[in-house]
Amino acid sequence: MGVIKVSQSFKTQVTPDRMFKALILDSHNLCPQLMFSSIKSIEYLQGNGDAGSIKQMNFTDASPFRYVKHRIDDLDKEKWTFKFTMIEGDALMDKLEKITYEVKFEPYGYGGCVCKISSEYHTKENVEIKEEDIEFGKDRAIGMYEVVEAYLLAHPRAYT
């Protein structure tokens, strides 16, 4: 099994607290509303969002995937950090054992933040993953963050 590490970040004009609340703590409610053309629902299969919880994201027919399951590994509401692992779903493409993620929101400038995302793609034995597959996943993740950012900028009292 090989491991491919990827890091990305982007700056936003939204505070880390609001981004964390919207994207991490309430994503199961907010993301299907904002991204209704691709996300059908997000539900907890086990737990309520704390470490050890299992969350399933179901996609619409417009998406190339049906669903993914995430296990929440760590959640720190004071430091705005979140670790989770994609443990099941067709987004793993029969090439990956799992994908681990670490998300961190850090204050930046006056009232904004930097969203940092680190991912580790754990491939199955003797499998190579293409760069475009990783880029596709990165683009979808950043796209979700940008949609939530736009919502929060348009609704300055949401998640305060």
N, CA, C and O of each residue as an XYZ file, in Angstrom:
640
protein
N       0.851     -1.178      0.000
C       0.000      0.000      0.000
C       0.889      1.231      0.000
O       1.832      1.330      0.785
N       0.578      2.168     -0.890
C       1.300      3.423     -0.939
C       0.469      4.546     -0.358
O      -0.748      4.425     -0.215
N       1.133      5.639     -0.024
C       0.452      6.813      0.520
C       0.872      8.029     -0.289
O       2.060      8.307     -0.452
N      -0.123      8.746     -0.793
C       0.111      9.984     -1.520
C      -0.411     11.115     -0.655
O      -1.584     11.134     -0.282
N       0.472     12.063     -0.334
C       0.084     13.185      0.526
C      -0.144     14.428     -0.325
O       0.640     14.744     -1.221
N      -1.235     15.124     -0.022
C      -1.610     16.324     -0.755
C      -2.023     17.389      0.248
O      -2.748     17.107      1.202
N      -1.557     18.614      0.028
C      -1.958     19.732      0.881
C      -2.489     20.858     -0.003
O      -2.000     21.086     -1.109
N      -3.476     21.539      0.500
C      -4.027     22.692     -0.200
C      -4.561     23.675      0.826
O      -4.844     23.304      1.965
N      -4.696     24.921      0.422
C      -5.249     25.924      1.318
C      -5.878     27.029      0.497
O      -5.544     27.223     -0.672
N      -6.790     27.749      1.122
C      -7.332     28.938      0.490
C      -7.731     29.926      1.560
O      -8.058     29.561      2.689
N      -7.695     31.189      1.174
C      -8.040     32.275      2.093
C      -9.479     32.692      1.860
O      -9.986     32.658      0.739
N     -10.118     33.085      2.942
C     -11.489     33.554      2.865
C     -11.665     34.781      3.756
O     -10.878     35.015      4.673
N     -12.686     35.540      3.479
C     -12.993     36.728      4.271
C     -13.927     36.410      5.434
O     -14.432     37.320      6.090
N     -14.158     35.136      5.690
C     -15.044     34.683      6.756
C     -14.194     34.233      7.945
O     -13.128     33.647      7.755
N     -14.650     34.498      9.153
C     -13.901     34.119     10.351
C     -13.767     32.598     10.456
O     -14.611     31.865      9.941
N     -12.716     32.126     11.117
C     -12.555     30.682     11.274
C     -13.714     30.046     12.038
O     -14.111     28.920     11.738
N     -14.256     30.759     13.021
C     -15.354     30.213     13.814
C     -16.589     29.945     12.949
O     -17.211     28.889     13.067
N     -16.941     30.886     12.091
C     -18.116     30.720     11.226
C     -17.894     29.630     10.177
O     -18.791     28.831      9.910
N     -16.699     29.599      9.583
C     -16.407     28.558      8.594
C     -16.469     27.177      9.242
O     -17.021     26.238      8.668
N     -15.896     27.059     10.443
C     -15.886     25.776     11.148
C     -17.311     25.328     11.472
O     -17.671     24.172     11.248
N     -18.113     26.248     11.997
C     -19.498     25.897     12.344
C     -20.282     25.442     11.120
O     -20.992     24.438     11.172
N     -20.154     26.186     10.008
C     -20.926     25.869      8.809
C     -20.422     24.614      8.107
O     -21.212     23.732      7.771
N     -19.105     24.526      7.882
C     -18.532     23.440      7.088
C     -18.330     22.141      7.861
O     -18.374     21.055      7.283
N     -18.110     22.252      9.149
C     -17.799     21.052      9.926
C     -18.975     20.649     10.825
O     -19.479     19.530     10.730
N     -19.396     21.548     11.678
C     -20.418     21.187     12.663
C     -21.815     21.043     12.062
O     -22.599     20.216     12.529
N     -22.142     21.830     11.035
C     -23.503     21.787     10.487
C     -23.535     21.408      9.008
O     -24.529     21.671      8.331
N     -22.488     20.808      8.504
C     -22.439     20.458      7.078
C     -23.565     19.524      6.673
O     -24.040     19.581      5.539
N     -23.998     18.662      7.589
C     -25.063     17.710      7.261
C     -26.391     18.410      6.962
O     -27.234     17.856      6.257
N     -26.583     19.613      7.486
C     -27.782     20.392      7.182
C     -27.544     21.377      6.038
O     -28.362     21.478      5.124
N     -26.432     22.101      6.089
C     -26.186     23.196      5.156
C     -25.809     22.727      3.753
O     -26.355     23.240      2.776
N     -24.910     21.789      3.627
C     -24.400     21.410      2.305
C     -25.477     20.849      1.368
O     -25.476     21.219      0.194
N     -26.384     19.990      1.808
C     -27.441     19.547      0.883
C     -28.353     20.699      0.429
O     -28.897     20.658     -0.674
N     -28.519     21.714      1.269
C     -29.328     22.868      0.874
C     -28.613     23.704     -0.179
O     -29.228     24.133     -1.155
N     -27.321     23.938      0.014
C     -26.567     24.793     -0.898
C     -26.145     24.071     -2.171
O     -26.063     24.690     -3.233
N     -25.881     22.789     -2.081
C     -25.374     22.013     -3.222
C     -26.363     20.920     -3.612
O     -25.991     19.769     -3.840
N     -27.633     21.314     -3.681
C     -28.721     20.364     -3.911
C     -28.621     19.641     -5.258
O     -29.218     18.577     -5.426
N     -27.887     20.191     -6.205
C     -27.769     19.518     -7.494
C     -26.800     18.335     -7.445
O     -26.844     17.463     -8.312
N     -25.920     18.301     -6.427
C     -24.971     17.188     -6.340
C     -25.078     16.393     -5.038
O     -24.786     15.197     -5.034
N     -25.490     17.025     -3.930
C     -25.597     16.323     -2.648
C     -27.067     16.146     -2.282
O     -27.789     17.121     -2.074
N     -27.496     14.898     -2.207
C     -28.878     14.594     -1.870
C     -29.108     14.726     -0.366
O     -30.086     15.337      0.065
N     -28.206     14.151      0.430
C     -28.360     14.197      1.885
C     -27.048     13.818      2.558
O     -26.167     13.199      1.960
N     -26.950     14.214      3.832
C     -25.836     13.805      4.680
C     -26.458     13.392      6.003
O     -27.213     14.154      6.607
N     -26.140     12.193      6.449
C     -26.761     11.701      7.672
C     -25.739     10.970      8.546
O     -24.776     10.382      8.054
N     -25.978     11.026      9.833
C     -25.143     10.281     10.777
C     -25.689      8.872     10.902
O     -26.858      8.682     11.235
N     -24.853      7.894     10.638
C     -25.228      6.492     10.794
C     -24.900      6.006     12.192
O     -25.506      5.063     12.701
N     -23.923      6.672     12.805
C     -23.483      6.318     14.153
C     -22.979      7.597     14.807
O     -22.217      8.344     14.194
N     -23.392      7.857     16.039
C     -22.934      9.035     16.765
C     -23.672     10.300     16.352
O     -24.643     10.265     15.597
N     -23.174     11.428     16.876
C     -23.846     12.712     16.644
C     -22.880     13.793     16.157
O     -23.191     14.981     16.237
N     -21.729     13.395     15.661
C     -20.771     14.364     15.137
C     -19.476     14.437     15.916
O     -18.531     15.092     15.479
N     -19.414     13.779     17.057
C     -18.170     13.748     17.833
C     -17.237     12.678     17.256
O     -17.619     11.925     16.360
N     -16.016     12.623     17.780
C     -15.060     11.608     17.344
C     -15.674     10.220     17.470
O     -16.310      9.903     18.475
N     -15.483      9.404     16.455
C     -16.048      8.063     16.410
C     -17.342      7.976     15.619
O     -17.788      6.880     15.280
N     -17.945      9.114     15.321
C     -19.192      9.126     14.547
C     -18.918      8.707     13.102
O     -17.823      8.912     12.578
N     -19.930      8.117     12.472
C     -19.876      7.746     11.064
C     -20.952      8.552     10.340
O     -22.118      8.562     10.735
N     -20.529      9.226      9.273
C     -21.424     10.087      8.515
C     -21.433      9.621      7.068
O     -20.379      9.323      6.505
N     -22.624      9.554      6.457
C     -22.737      9.157      5.057
C     -23.268     10.330      4.238
O     -24.263     10.960      4.595
N     -22.578     10.606      3.131
C     -23.003     11.639      2.184
C     -23.551     10.922      0.954
O     -22.853     10.134      0.316
N     -24.820     11.209      0.632
C     -25.469     10.615     -0.531
C     -25.548     11.657     -1.640
O     -25.944     12.799     -1.406
N     -25.166     11.250     -2.851
C     -25.121     12.169     -3.969
C     -26.336     11.990     -4.875
O     -26.980     10.941     -4.866
N     -26.639     13.014     -5.648
C     -27.738     12.962     -6.609
C     -27.292     12.194     -7.854
O     -26.123     11.833     -7.991
N     -28.237     11.952     -8.751
C     -27.920     11.259    -10.003
C     -26.983     12.072    -10.885
O     -26.349     11.514    -11.781
N     -26.882     13.375    -10.654
C     -25.991     14.234    -11.440
C     -24.520     14.028    -11.078
O     -23.632     14.428    -11.831
N     -24.270     13.419     -9.950
C     -22.900     13.187     -9.494
C     -22.359     11.880    -10.067
O     -23.125     10.949    -10.316
N     -21.045     11.804    -10.279
C     -20.469     10.538    -10.745
C     -20.421      9.469     -9.648
O     -20.147      8.303     -9.934
N     -20.687      9.859     -8.390
C     -20.645      8.922     -7.269
C     -22.021      8.794     -6.627
O     -22.860      9.686     -6.753
N     -22.246      7.671     -5.935
C     -23.510      7.450     -5.233
C     -23.439      7.913     -3.783
O     -24.333      8.605     -3.297
N     -22.349      7.520     -3.090
C     -22.232      7.857     -1.670
C     -20.789      7.710     -1.214
O     -19.969      7.075     -1.877
N     -20.498      8.317     -0.056
C     -19.251      8.078      0.664
C     -19.565      8.052      2.158
O     -20.500      8.705      2.621
N     -18.772      7.289      2.898
C     -18.892      7.260      4.358
C     -17.606      7.807      4.956
O     -16.503      7.468      4.529
N     -17.778      8.666      5.961
C     -16.650      9.250      6.687
C     -16.720      8.852      8.156
O     -17.799      8.790      8.744
N     -15.561      8.587      8.735
C     -15.452      8.387     10.178
C     -14.780      9.639     10.740
O     -13.730     10.057     10.251
N     -15.377     10.224     11.751
C     -14.786     11.392     12.397
C     -13.753     10.892     13.388
O     -14.079     10.157     14.320
N     -12.498     11.296     13.182
C     -11.399     10.833     14.017
C     -11.080     11.793     15.161
O     -10.724     11.360     16.257
N     -11.207     13.093     14.906
C     -10.905     14.095     15.930
C     -11.627     15.381     15.582
O     -11.748     15.741     14.411
N     -12.106     16.070     16.604
C     -12.841     17.321     16.437
C     -12.474     18.234     17.592
O     -12.720     17.903     18.752
N     -11.882     19.386     17.278
C     -11.512     20.350     18.307
C     -12.161     21.683     17.978
O     -11.701     22.414     17.102
N     -13.241     21.988     18.694
C     -14.028     23.196     18.431
C     -13.309     24.469     18.849
O     -13.608     25.539     18.319
N     -12.372     24.384     19.782
C     -11.634     25.565     20.220
C     -10.504     25.923     19.248
O     -10.228     27.098     19.006
N      -9.858     24.894     18.700
C      -8.734     25.125     17.779
C      -9.174     25.093     16.318
O      -8.357     25.297     15.420
N     -10.456     24.840     16.074
C     -11.021     24.764     14.722
C     -10.294     23.742     13.860
O      -9.938     24.032     12.718
N     -10.073     22.547     14.402
C      -9.443     21.474     13.646
C     -10.374     20.276     13.579
O     -11.196     20.051     14.468
N     -10.226     19.517     12.509
C     -11.118     18.398     12.243
C     -10.340     17.351     11.466
O      -9.701     17.664     10.461
N     -10.393     16.107     11.929
C      -9.748     15.003     11.225
C     -10.812     13.950     10.946
O     -11.606     13.598     11.819
N     -10.810     13.454      9.706
C     -11.765     12.403      9.374
C     -11.180     11.512      8.293
O     -10.208     11.870      7.627
N     -11.792     10.344      8.130
C     -11.317      9.354      7.174
C     -12.478      8.896      6.308
O     -13.531      8.508      6.814
N     -12.273      8.945      4.980
C     -13.246      8.348      4.067
C     -12.999      6.853      4.099
O     -11.941      6.381      3.684
N     -13.981      6.106      4.594
C     -13.789      4.680      4.820
C     -14.530      3.786      3.829
O     -14.246      2.592      3.735
N     -15.479      4.360      3.092
C     -16.273      3.550      2.171
C     -16.910      4.462      1.133
O     -17.141      5.646      1.382
N     -17.191      3.886     -0.043
C     -17.903      4.622     -1.084
C     -17.234      4.489     -2.427
O     -16.052      4.160     -2.522
N     -18.007      4.750     -3.472
C     -17.472      4.583     -4.812
C     -16.452      5.648     -5.187
O     -15.775      5.499     -6.205
N     -16.316      6.707     -4.412
C     -15.272      7.703     -4.657
C     -13.880      7.121     -4.390
O     -12.880      7.689     -4.830
N     -13.809      6.009     -3.683
C     -12.524      5.338     -3.463
C     -12.077      4.582     -4.719
O     -10.926      4.155     -4.812
N     -12.981      4.418     -5.676
C     -12.685      3.907     -7.016
C     -12.012      2.542     -7.034
O     -11.254      2.267     -7.964
N     -12.243      1.697     -6.084
C     -11.600      0.380     -6.015
C     -10.077      0.456     -6.108
O      -9.415     -0.546     -6.378
N      -9.527      1.650     -5.883
C      -8.079      1.842     -5.933
C      -7.526      2.235     -4.574
O      -6.330      2.096     -4.316
N      -8.399      2.726     -3.711
C      -7.959      3.264     -2.429
C      -8.535      2.473     -1.265
O      -9.695      2.063     -1.282
N      -7.697      2.269     -0.251
C      -8.177      1.679      1.000
C      -8.986      2.717      1.771
O     -10.040      2.423      2.333
N      -8.452      3.955      1.779
C      -9.076      5.045      2.529
C      -8.396      6.348      2.141
O      -7.335      6.358      1.516
N      -9.037      7.449      2.528
C      -8.432      8.774      2.413
C      -8.593      9.443      3.765
O      -9.704      9.536      4.287
N      -7.498      9.907      4.331
C      -7.572     10.631      5.601
C      -7.428     12.126      5.320
O      -6.689     12.541      4.428
N      -8.145     12.910      6.099
C      -8.145     14.361      5.924
C      -7.895     15.045      7.264
O      -8.342     14.583      8.314
N      -7.176     16.146      7.198
C      -7.027     17.022      8.352
C      -7.356     18.425      7.867
O      -6.747     18.927      6.921
N      -8.331     19.054      8.529
C      -8.795     20.382      8.152
C      -8.530     21.321      9.320
O      -8.815     21.002     10.475
N      -7.975     22.489      8.992
C      -7.654     23.464     10.025
C      -8.037     24.843      9.512
O      -7.760     25.188      8.363
N      -8.675     25.628     10.373
C      -9.036     27.009     10.050
C      -8.204     27.920     10.944
O      -8.273     27.827     12.170
N      -7.419     28.801     10.327
C      -6.554     29.705     11.086
C      -6.936     31.149     10.784
O      -7.208     31.492      9.633
N      -6.957     32.002     11.815
C      -7.264     33.421     11.577
C      -6.284     34.030     10.575
O      -5.097     33.704     10.560
N      -6.809     34.911      9.749
C      -5.975     35.578      8.752
C      -6.522     36.988      8.517
O      -7.716     37.169      8.278
N      -5.643     37.971      8.586
C      -6.065     39.348      8.323
C      -7.105     39.813      9.326
O      -7.141     39.358     10.469
N      -7.929     40.709      8.884
C      -8.978     41.251      9.740
C     -10.296     40.539      9.439
O     -10.990     40.881      8.482
N     -10.630     39.561     10.255
C     -11.919     38.879     10.124
C     -11.978     37.747      9.129
O     -13.066     37.268      8.809
N     -10.835     37.303      8.626
C     -10.839     36.201      7.686
C     -10.104     34.994      8.232
O      -9.731     34.958      9.404
N      -9.899     34.011      7.377
C      -9.141     32.838      7.793
C      -8.510     32.153      6.597
O      -8.860     32.402      5.443
N      -7.577     31.289      6.914
C      -6.974     30.396      5.932
C      -7.491     29.001      6.254
O      -7.377     28.534      7.387
N      -8.056     28.345      5.256
C      -8.521     26.967      5.405
C      -7.424     26.066      4.845
O      -7.090     26.141      3.663
N      -6.874     25.223      5.699
C      -5.810     24.308      5.290
C      -6.344     22.884      5.319
O      -6.942     22.445      6.302
N      -6.113     22.171      4.214
C      -6.597     20.800      4.095
C      -5.419     19.915      3.707
O      -4.760     20.151      2.694
N      -5.161     18.899      4.518
C      -4.133     17.905      4.212
C      -4.833     16.574      4.000
O      -5.693     16.187      4.792
N      -4.471     15.879      2.943
C      -5.086     14.592      2.628
C      -4.010     13.542      2.431
O      -2.914     13.833      1.950
N      -4.337     12.331      2.806
C      -3.461     11.185      2.536
C      -4.284     10.112      1.846
O      -5.237      9.574      2.410
N      -3.898      9.815      0.625
C      -4.568      8.792     -0.174
C      -3.828      7.480      0.026
O      -2.672      7.354     -0.377
N      -4.474      6.513      0.636
C      -3.867      5.204      0.915
C      -4.326      4.232     -0.175
O      -5.468      3.774     -0.172
N      -3.417      3.926     -1.108
C      -3.778      3.068     -2.229
C      -3.768      1.596     -1.828
O      -3.090      1.187     -0.885
N      -4.534      0.826     -2.569
C      -4.520     -0.623     -2.386
C      -3.206     -1.170     -2.941
O      -2.495     -0.486     -3.677
N      -2.902     -2.395     -2.580
C      -1.665     -3.061     -3.000
C      -1.523     -3.055     -4.522
O      -2.453     -3.416     -5.244
N      -0.350     -2.643     -4.996
C      -0.011     -2.639     -6.420
C      -0.934     -1.777     -7.284
O      -1.144     -2.077     -8.459
N      -1.476     -0.724     -6.715
C      -2.357      0.170     -7.464
C      -1.735      1.563     -7.486
O      -1.274      2.078     -6.468
N      -1.737      2.152     -8.673
C      -1.300      3.538     -8.796
C      -2.514      4.403     -9.065
O      -3.409      4.026     -9.823
N      -2.533      5.550     -8.445
C      -3.650      6.472     -8.660
C      -3.171      7.597     -9.564
O      -2.036      8.061     -9.451
N      -4.039      8.025    -10.451
C      -3.693      9.067    -11.409
C      -3.815     10.440    -10.760
O      -4.653     10.670     -9.889
N      -2.959     11.333    -11.210
C      -2.973     12.714    -10.715
C      -4.334     13.368    -10.950
O      -4.799     14.140    -10.111
N      -4.975     13.071    -12.077
C      -6.273     13.692    -12.360
C      -7.361     13.224    -11.396
O      -8.300     13.970    -11.118
N      -7.247     11.999    -10.881
C      -8.209     11.526     -9.874
C      -8.062     12.330     -8.583
O      -9.054     12.693     -7.952
N      -6.832     12.601     -8.202
C      -6.579     13.405     -7.002
C      -7.036     14.837     -7.231
O      -7.649     15.437     -6.349
N      -6.748     15.390     -8.397
C      -7.166     16.761     -8.711
C      -8.685     16.896     -8.688
O      -9.210     17.910     -8.227
N      -9.392     15.885     -9.183
C     -10.848     15.903     -9.179
C     -11.374     15.999     -7.751
O     -12.275     16.789     -7.470
N     -10.817     15.201     -6.858
C     -11.227     15.240     -5.453
C     -10.899     16.566     -4.798
O     -11.710     17.105     -4.044
N      -9.719     17.098     -5.078
C      -9.321     18.396     -4.522
C     -10.268     19.494     -5.000
O     -10.698     20.335     -4.211
N     -10.592     19.485     -6.298
C     -11.470     20.506     -6.855
C     -12.864     20.453     -6.232
O     -13.464     21.491     -5.955
N     -13.371     19.252     -6.014
C     -14.700     19.116     -5.396
C     -14.691     19.643     -3.963
O     -15.637     20.308     -3.541
N     -13.637     19.353     -3.220
C     -13.541     19.825     -1.834
C     -13.465     21.346     -1.778
O     -14.192     21.977     -1.011
N     -12.599     21.929     -2.579
C     -12.465     23.388     -2.585
C     -13.762     24.024     -3.085
O     -14.168     25.073     -2.585
N     -14.405     23.406     -4.055
C     -15.684     23.924     -4.550
C     -16.731     23.998     -3.452
O     -17.490     24.964     -3.375
N     -16.773     22.967     -2.594
C     -17.716     22.959     -1.478
C     -17.390     24.096     -0.510
O     -18.293     24.782     -0.029
N     -16.130     24.292     -0.230
C     -15.724     25.355      0.684
C     -16.084     26.721      0.104
O     -16.522     27.610      0.835
N     -15.904     26.889     -1.193
C     -16.210     28.176     -1.830
C     -17.709     28.472     -1.834
O     -18.114     29.623     -1.671
N     -18.525     27.450     -2.017
C     -19.979     27.641     -1.970
C     -20.403     28.071     -0.569
O     -21.218     28.982     -0.420
N     -19.863     27.428      0.448
C     -20.192     27.796      1.828
C     -19.678     29.194      2.144
O     -20.370     29.973      2.800
N     -18.474     29.521      1.686
C     -17.943     30.865      1.889
C     -18.879     31.913      1.279
O     -19.193     32.911      1.928
N     -19.322     31.697      0.051
C     -20.224     32.646     -0.615
C     -21.525     32.805      0.172
O     -22.040     33.916      0.307
N     -22.055     31.696      0.691
C     -23.270     31.753      1.499
C     -23.039     32.590      2.758
O     -23.863     33.438      3.102
N     -21.929     32.355      3.436
C     -21.639     33.077      4.676
C     -21.395     34.573      4.417
O     -21.771     35.414      5.235
N     -20.779     34.895      3.303
C     -20.573     36.307      2.970
C     -21.906     36.983      2.655
O     -22.102     38.149      2.998
N     -22.815     36.270      2.012
C     -24.125     36.816      1.678
C     -25.056     36.881      2.880
O     -26.022     37.645      2.880
N     -24.769     36.081      3.907
C     -25.594     36.006      5.118
C     -24.694     36.237      6.342
O     -24.346     35.287      7.043
N     -24.318     37.499      6.599
C     -23.325     37.793      7.643
C     -23.749     37.407      9.059
O     -22.898     37.351      9.947
N     -25.010     37.143      9.297
C     -25.447     36.741     10.658
C     -25.554     35.230     10.827
O     -25.777     34.737     11.933
N     -25.396     34.507      9.738
C     -25.478     33.045      9.818
C     -24.237     32.497     10.517
O     -23.117     32.928     10.241
N     -24.442     31.567     11.403
C     -23.364     30.862     12.126
C     -22.484     31.800     12.966
O     -21.267     31.624     13.039
N     -23.111     32.784     13.589
C     -22.349     33.677     14.465
C     -22.412     33.196     15.895
O     -21.829     33.820     16.782
